Amino acid sequence: MVSLRLKKICNLVDINSIVADIGTDHGIIPIELSKSCISKKIIATDISKNSLEKLEHKLIYNSNIVNIETRVSDGLYCFDEFEVDTIIISGMGGILIKEILEKNLSVAKTANSLILSPNNSLDILRKFLLQNNFVIEKEDDVIENKKYYQILKVKRGKDFYRNSYEFLYGKLLIKNKSENLRIFLENELKKYENILDKINLASKSNERILEITNLINEIRGILNEF
């Protein structure tokens, strides 16, 4: 069964595109893209040959799926420029996603779109995209197994940010008043308020108190926009 997060990723893929799924693991996304007739070709890559073999075994028992190709590769190294329309990178940290794109930026820039779903470090990834002339066209999010995830659909172009917190929480999600983001921020607010109470009781440094207070005020300010 395909998770809601992976469903949302697949739904952001343009119809009839040629897709690269980086770090495919068991190949859930490629199989879903094929079965749903979203993509005409999917190239599933993974640095682990063993992981790819699991996908290849699945394809043996699904002989009707004929448009998935597998490649053992570290990131985007196995691709030529203009070879794929869409690049999907999900299920890893934002810093690692940044490094994958950075090492083969010319390949990334010849794709029509990137669909990125980092587990963390969203602010670092967004700053990298901004600095390298990518614009976030769409943002989606989901709470799954008590964890909050964001999904970015990215194209080439100029972007801008008014506030530093937009790098972390997503200006489109804030603008569109995402219910999942609201729930996440309310939980973050409670977490930081509890931390602040413990710091005050322990009489820790004023610097740490100021840092947490600023975070609390920032989150409250975002929630006031909802």
PyMOL commands that set and color helices and strands:
alter all, ss='L'
color gray80, all
select helices_A, chain A and resi 4-11+28-35+49-60+94-103+105-110+122-131+165-169+171-175+179-202+206-223
alter helices_A, ss='H'
color red, helices_A
select strands_A, chain A and resi 17-22+39-46+68-72+86-90+113-117+134-144+147-156
alter strands_A, ss='S'
color yellow, strands_A
deselect
rebuild
show_as cartoon
